[in-house]
Amino acid sequence: TMTGIDDGAAAANSFSVYPNPTAGGTITLEHAFTSPGNAREVVIHDLLGNAVFRKVIGARDVMTHIPSSSLAPGVYFASLLENGGSVATRRIVVGR
């Protein structure tokens, strides 16, 4: 019998952000979840840890679009949350 800890690797591999870096337009976050029906959310934090964008994701949503003009130039972290816990995080660089 094998035992181990599920580290969310499958979910982490199914979370991508593009274009990255971005200099304008729309940032696309592509995501997939392994367990349907749970509470899901995408949150973007700045380097100080402040949430600058938050969106609840529907059960059938596979993409979230964010206008990069709503973010000041800098580095951000997009986190994919499921049931309030972080499943995966990606770095986003916004320039002008």
N, C-alpha and C positions, 0 to 999 in steps of 0.2 A: 504494500500500500504506500502510495506516495502522498506526501503532505507538503504544503507550501503556502505562500502568501500571494494572493492575487495583487499584483502591482499595477494593474490598469494598463499594461503594455498594449493590449489590443485597442483600447480607447485612445491611448496616446498616439498610436500609429494612424488613427483615423481622424486626426485633428490637424488641419493645415491652414495656413494664413498666406494669402497672396494678393497683389504683388507685395513683396517684402524685400528690400525697403520700398516705400511708396513716396511719391512726391506730389500726389494729388489724385483726385478721382475717388474711387470706391475701394475699400479694403474688403476682401471676401474671406470669411471664416467658414471653412468646410468641415463639417462634423458629422459623426455617426455614433450612435450609442448601441451598446450590446444588450441592454435590458430595457425593453419598452415600458412606458407607463410611469417612470420615475420623474420627479421634479427636476427640470433641466434649466440651465442658465449659462449665458456667456457674460463675463465681466472683464472689463479692461481697466487696468490700474496703471497709474503713472509711477515714476521711480520712487515717489514718496509713499506709495501704498494707497493713494486716494483713488477710489472708484470713479472713473470718468465716463464710463458707459456700462449700461446693464440692460440685458434683454432676456426675457423668459423665452425658451425655445419650445415650440410645439412638438408633439410626438412624431410628426411626419416631416418636420423641418430638417433639411440637411445642409443649408447654407444660411449664413447671416451676413448682411451687407451693411457696412458702416461708411458713411462719407468721411474721408480723411480730412476734409476741411473742418470738421468738428473737433479735430485734435491739433493741438499746437505742435510744432516741430519738436521731436525728441524720441525717447525710447519708452515703450509701453510693454505691458505684459497682458496677454489675453489668456484668461483661464476658462476652461470648460468645467462647469460644476454639475454634479448630479447628486440629488438629495442633500445639498448644502456642502458637500465635500469636493475638493478639487480632483478632477480626473486627469487633466493634462493642462500644461501651460506652454505658450509660445511667445517669443519676443517679437515685437513689432517696432520697426524704425520708420518714423515719419519725418520727411524732409520737406523743403520747399524749393 
